[in-house]
Amino acid sequence: MKNVMLLFGEEKFLISQEINKIKQKVVPDYLDTVNFIPLDGKNVLQEEILNACHTVPLLTEKKLVVVYDARFFESGRGNQEEPREKQDDFLNRLELIPDYTILVFTALKVDKRNKIYKLIKSRGTVREFNQLSLKDKAFWVQKRVKLYGKSIDLKTAYLIAEYTGNLNQTDNELK
């Protein structure tokens, strides 16, 4: 089940970048529309997720299924509405995801007591993306400015880091 991932945290920009990295490795641009399946986790049914995972990729070895804002990782949401048998069935079927599918869940907050979290943590990959500290954000600003072909001193990077919000806003200011 190493092909199942959970990316969560407050820094959506870093989560988005991580998904783009995975997508570039797995799905060629010309097959994006058939081998990259984005799903809205707020409205998607568990059966739809499993069906998307079991469809065979077209003209390539792997495909990527991303469930954005998966509701069943938060406490008191989503899965509480489902009967326990249905939850357990979903977990069992999640373990049977084919090797040709990479399944990524994203969430803002995660209840680490949930069965699905424990399952992915023990058999898959879990990464948390919290807001960066001011120091880390300043270094991130410097790297990002270099990416855009410019340079910036650390003092100015600290100033930008201090007066911008999340990394998405910061990146927009740098452009």
HUGI-V618662 format. One record per run of one state. SS is the DSSP state (H for helix, E for strand, - for the rest). FROM is the first residue (numbers start at 1). LEN is the number of residues. Records with the same first field share a line. If there is no record, write none. Layout:
# HUGI-V618662
SS=FROM-LEN / FROM-LEN
This chain:
# HUGI-V618662
-=1-3 / 9-3 / 27-2 / 41-5 / 55-8 / 69-2 / 74-4 / 82-2 / 95-6 / 108-7 / 124-1 / 129-5 / 148-6 / 164-3 / 175-1
E=4-5 / 36-5 / 63-6 / 101-7 / 125-4
H=12-15 / 29-7 / 46-9 / 71-3 / 78-4 / 84-11 / 115-9 / 134-14 / 154-10 / 167-8
